[in-house]
Amino acid sequence: MTGVLLVDDEPLVLVGIQSMLKWEDYGAQVVGTARNGAQAMELIQTLRPDLVIADIKMPVMETAQDTIQDPPLFILLTSFEEFAFVKAAINRQAVDYLVKLELTQQTLLGALRKAQERLAARRHAEPVRRPPTERFGMQPFYDRFFIRLFNSLFENEEQMRAQQQELGVDFSFDAYAVCYCELPDLTAQSMGQERLMNLYSSTTRMAWETATRFMACYITPLDPRHFNITFCLSEQEAPIYREAVGNVLEKVVEVAYNYFSVRLLCSVGCKVGPPMELSRSYYTARLRLTERGPQDGAVAFFEGDAEDTEADSVFDMAQYREALIRAFEDQDAGALDQIMGRIGDSIRAWPSRRLQAMDAACNLLFLCLSQFTNGEELVSQIFEREPEGYRCLYRRRSSQDIADWLDTLRAGLVQSLRSQRRGYKDQIIRQIKAYIQANLSQRLTLNNAAAVFGFSPNYLSQLFARQAGCSFVEYVNGEKIRAAKEMMREENVKFYEIAERLGFENAFYFSKVFKKIEGCSPREYVQKLKQD
């Protein structure tokens, strides 16, 4: 029997909820009621209920979870305007949220059953594995990583794995599926662009917070109307992924509508195994969105054979990728002009392949934004006359329109590259050195720096060696040892503390690097300082 405690400061609400269900018929029993937080905490500690249904404004859940070793589950009662409370409660893993004005026997029963399932899982099942939560300041790198996966922009799996490890992305699951989510076009409504962007951002964030309560997943914003949810499927979830993912998305759609009046459309692509195949799931998810009919609901799944789709048969960016990256890295305007011209010709030759044309344009856009250190500024200037800037790409309705957009990008890039000063590579090295100086306390690697500046590790290594006169690792170690010597002169610190401050693995490795560069150990160096 599930013990339930009701908490609300309005007596009519308590009476209404208590009489709304025949609790015993559903394996539950109301063990008590409380009208304030202090009374609720006292009853939680004495009655030990399994479930508490409480007004969201009362900090009962936070207090219980922070002070009780095995706290009960919570269902929260809300009103539409209480999103700030809901957001905090989501992070606390509440079971569900019930809007008071829309509370019915069915919604209350659904929440109760969900809580009972959670209780059963808590007692008998292993906890759901979840990807690590967002680390401060790292979200843009997560987004870039997944966009590269969705668009097959990694040169090989080894390169992908290196960035995955740098970011701490968990790819230990059995399978994956990409959901392509579309928000309605609200530009015709009387709200400013800033308000629209805030609405899109809030909806995306709410979708992530809701989905991660039930399944392991990552969310990736794409443009002001679209975002992806990459579902990570466990061994138990993979065989029934349609049911599992569908249940989560229905909740996401419901929450988006209840709190923002936004009607999401969610299209789920095919299930894939290795993460390098996420591009296939992403493609089939978008393909499903284009094939929607009036009979489809808010959540739809790709039904065809993923092997038969033409995702890679028309505009295979793999054949251009290496030459494109080389042209970007070498700032070769002539080569870039030729390559982008061939891609535009291919798009015009296949006017019926709009989805693949959009893929090609998005790939090129991503390469421009990531390969140039000032990519965002540069591309924005090229499309400065467009109200939505370069994002006007997403409103192009035909392959011809996409090819025209590509011509504008091509002309702007070529003109910019031809007018670039010859000192571009020196400027890049100065920026990389500044990045190293600002992050001396971190464990700096070539792969990490390459990801930050949008270069391949091999190219960055060669460029740094040519322009700086030493390898990337040699420069990093030299700057760290220079900083260590300053600490030794000015501070009375232990060697292991210096090693920790400068991101060395341990004091032994710090001493080894120090002796290699200075010709003496740290201890010998300090003794020389004292003698001088």
CORZI-V194534 format. One record per residue. N is the residue number from 1. D_CENTER is the distance of its C-alpha to the mean C-alpha in Angstrom with 2 decimals. Layout:
N/D_CENTER
N/D_CENTER
//
This chain:
1/39.90
2/36.81
3/37.93
4/36.50
5/36.88
6/36.71
7/35.98
8/36.55
9/38.87
10/40.32
11/43.04
12/42.84
13/39.17
14/40.11
15/43.06
16/41.14
17/38.40
18/41.02
19/43.15
20/40.46
21/40.30
22/42.91
23/40.72
24/42.98
25/42.63
26/38.96
27/39.45
28/38.78
29/40.97
30/40.65
31/41.88
32/41.93
33/40.92
34/40.16
35/40.26
36/38.58
37/36.15
38/38.92
39/40.70
40/37.54
41/36.84
42/40.45
43/40.33
44/37.08
45/38.82
46/42.11
47/41.19
48/37.98
49/36.46
50/33.73
51/32.07
52/32.18
53/31.84
54/31.64
55/31.22
56/27.78
57/29.54
58/31.39
59/29.59
60/30.92
61/27.72
62/26.59
63/30.15
64/30.53
65/27.34
66/28.21
67/31.90
68/32.46
69/31.80
70/31.21
71/30.20
72/30.48
73/27.77
74/27.32
75/27.33
76/27.10
77/29.24
78/27.78
79/28.76
80/26.69
81/26.59
82/25.18
83/21.44
84/21.32
85/22.94
86/20.74
87/17.52
88/19.21
89/20.55
90/17.30
91/16.34
92/19.83
93/19.34
94/22.03
95/23.19
96/23.50
97/24.37
98/27.60
99/28.69
100/32.31
101/33.71
102/32.40
103/33.17
104/35.17
105/36.57
106/34.10
107/30.93
108/32.40
109/33.36
110/29.95
111/28.37
112/31.18
113/30.68
114/26.96
115/27.97
116/30.67
117/28.33
118/26.09
119/29.32
120/30.46
121/27.23
122/27.52
123/31.09
124/30.96
125/27.56
126/25.15
127/22.09
128/18.87
129/16.71
130/13.17
131/10.39
132/10.71
133/9.55
134/7.68
135/10.42
136/12.05
137/11.64
138/9.16
139/5.94
140/7.73
141/8.40
142/5.21
143/5.07
144/8.72
145/8.84
146/7.58
147/9.68
148/12.43
149/12.37
150/12.58
151/15.39
152/17.19
153/17.16
154/17.57
155/21.29
156/21.51
157/19.96
158/21.13
159/19.12
160/15.91
161/16.86
162/17.61
163/14.20
164/12.69
165/15.22
166/14.69
167/11.05
168/12.08
169/9.98
170/12.25
171/13.83
172/17.03
173/16.98
174/19.71
175/17.94
176/14.89
177/14.74
178/12.62
179/13.20
180/13.57
181/13.89
182/16.35
183/17.51
184/21.22
185/22.68
186/23.91
187/25.28
188/28.79
189/28.64
190/30.15
191/27.15
192/26.16
193/23.22
194/21.79
195/22.13
196/20.49
197/17.39
198/17.36
199/17.77
200/14.92
201/12.58
202/14.17
203/14.03
204/10.32
205/9.98
206/12.91
207/11.66
208/8.77
209/11.55
210/14.04
211/12.55
212/11.71
213/15.35
214/16.64
215/14.58
216/12.10
217/8.92
218/5.20
219/4.26
220/4.39
221/7.26
222/10.24
223/13.24
224/14.98
225/15.73
226/13.15
227/9.65
228/8.79
229/8.46
230/8.97
231/11.63
232/12.94
233/16.68
234/19.21
235/22.79
236/23.92
237/21.25
238/21.39
239/24.96
240/24.31
241/20.77
242/22.00
243/23.39
244/20.61
245/17.77
246/20.23
247/21.01
248/17.46
249/16.95
250/20.36
251/19.40
252/16.31
253/18.75
254/21.37
255/19.47
256/18.26
257/21.91
258/23.52
259/21.78
260/21.15
261/23.56
262/20.85
263/21.55
264/18.46
265/19.19
266/17.18
267/18.11
268/17.28
269/18.04
270/20.07
271/19.31
272/18.99
273/19.68
274/18.54
275/14.93
276/16.74
277/17.79
278/14.47
279/15.87
280/18.70
281/16.78
282/14.87
283/18.33
284/20.12
285/17.70
286/18.50
287/22.05
288/22.37
289/21.39
290/24.19
291/26.61
292/26.26
293/29.65
294/31.09
295/31.33
296/27.59
297/25.85
298/22.45
299/20.96
300/22.20
301/21.91
302/22.87
303/26.42
304/27.70
305/27.92
306/24.91
307/27.37
308/29.39
309/26.81
310/27.34
311/23.83
312/25.19
313/28.83
314/29.15
315/26.89
316/26.07
317/24.08
318/24.73
319/28.28
320/27.32
321/24.31
322/26.41
323/28.85
324/26.26
325/24.54
326/28.06
327/29.10
328/26.17
329/26.75
330/30.54
331/30.38
332/32.73
333/33.25
334/35.75
335/33.67
336/30.62
337/32.97
338/34.35
339/31.14
340/29.50
341/32.88
342/32.98
343/29.56
344/30.80
345/34.01
346/32.26
347/30.32
348/33.64
349/35.36
350/33.16
351/33.04
352/32.12
353/28.85
354/26.72
355/23.46
356/23.95
357/25.04
358/21.86
359/19.94
360/22.24
361/21.88
362/18.07
363/18.34
364/20.90
365/19.03
366/16.04
367/18.72
368/20.49
369/17.66
370/16.75
371/20.31
372/22.00
373/21.48
374/22.30
375/20.64
376/19.24
377/22.71
378/24.60
379/23.10
380/23.26
381/26.94
382/27.64
383/26.60
384/27.79
385/30.31
386/27.80
387/26.85
388/23.17
389/23.28
390/21.83
391/19.64
392/23.00
393/22.20
394/20.37
395/23.69
396/25.82
397/27.61
398/29.47
399/29.35
400/31.97
401/29.92
402/26.96
403/29.51
404/30.93
405/27.55
406/27.25
407/30.81
408/29.96
409/27.05
410/29.35
411/32.24
412/30.29
413/28.75
414/32.14
415/33.92
416/31.55
417/31.83
418/35.60
419/35.91
420/33.82
421/35.94
422/36.87
423/35.29
424/31.71
425/31.22
426/32.85
427/30.45
428/27.47
429/29.14
430/29.80
431/26.16
432/25.21
433/28.05
434/26.92
435/23.43
436/25.33
437/27.58
438/24.82
439/23.19
440/26.37
441/25.44
442/22.51
443/22.87
444/22.69
445/22.41
446/22.99
447/19.83
448/17.74
449/19.81
450/19.64
451/15.85
452/16.15
453/18.96
454/17.94
455/20.97
456/21.75
457/22.97
458/26.41
459/26.85
460/25.80
461/28.22
462/31.03
463/30.44
464/30.41
465/33.51
466/35.39
467/34.63
468/34.59
469/37.33
470/35.55
471/32.59
472/29.16
473/29.78
474/33.28
475/32.19
476/29.52
477/32.12
478/34.76
479/32.82
480/31.94
481/35.63
482/36.75
483/34.69
484/36.13
485/39.63
486/39.09
487/38.11
488/41.21
489/43.45
490/42.27
491/41.02
492/42.49
493/39.50
494/39.31
495/38.19
496/35.53
497/34.16
498/34.05
499/32.30
500/29.63
501/29.21
502/28.83
503/26.30
504/28.90
505/28.59
506/31.92
507/35.20
508/36.90
509/34.51
510/34.75
511/38.53
512/38.53
513/36.58
514/38.77
515/41.95
516/40.93
517/40.39
518/43.11
519/45.65
520/46.00
521/44.15
522/42.52
523/45.50
524/48.00
525/46.28
526/46.53
527/50.18
528/50.93
529/49.44
530/51.75
531/54.73
532/54.09
//
